[in-house]
Amino acid sequence: MEFGATGSPTSVSHQRGLQKDFVAALADGFPLSVSVFVYGVAYGALAHTTNHLSIVQTLSLSVFLFAGASQFTVLALLQQGAVLAVIVSSVFLLNARQILYGLSLGPYLRHISWRPLVFLSHGLTDECYSISIVAARARTISSWYFAGAGCAVFIPWFVSSALGYLLGGFINHPETFGLDFAYIGAFTGLFIAQWTCPRRVSAGVVALLGAIAAGNWYGTTGAVLVGAIIAFTFGVTAPITSTKSAEEVSA
């Protein structure tokens, strides 16, 4: 018995394999999904209580910006009355690390057409990168795995943002629950996790000192800009070290 192109055993098997890749990415990202969910609740609550954003504005940031650290930065800068140019430039510099993520992950995704990657790259967060790069170094991953890694972060982030916003209506003083520390705590965790070599320690220390100095004269806006510029400069000028290719890892 013969099957058509879409019903051939090979086609069905391939489709099932892609679905398994998607589910596998969701499973690999589950531990991070839990932390993202808690983080998102804090964001939604602060957006409602401290910044008085509408639920449409709050969720729009989670959809179109979709970068937890940058969304907290937007809230902080809006509260200070920062101008649009400062907000946009701060978000760009904070998200500039995604450029490095793309350069690092790109060699493992050469077998995937650039068209789906254009859309999937929107989900390349810190968590999505960590899920994808670990899997890519162990085996060849499909675009479905990459999509699953993004969804493992986006879905809990979006849902928790909405939940946090709704809960924020019942919280008059978010600092009572430590929600105002979420931004600092999240960046402290990311900061310490990057201390894996002397160069990164140096970059962190210099960026920290620069941010503290700038904060004394220009407030949070200056601290964010100076710290981000220093950290980004260290990142893009770091010497390229040899790493195993995907083929070498899978061999």
Summary of the structure (lengths in Angstrom):
residues: 251
radius of gyration: 20.3
end to end distance: 37.1
largest distance: 77.6
contacts: 776
relative contact order: 0.15
helix: 80%
strand: 0%
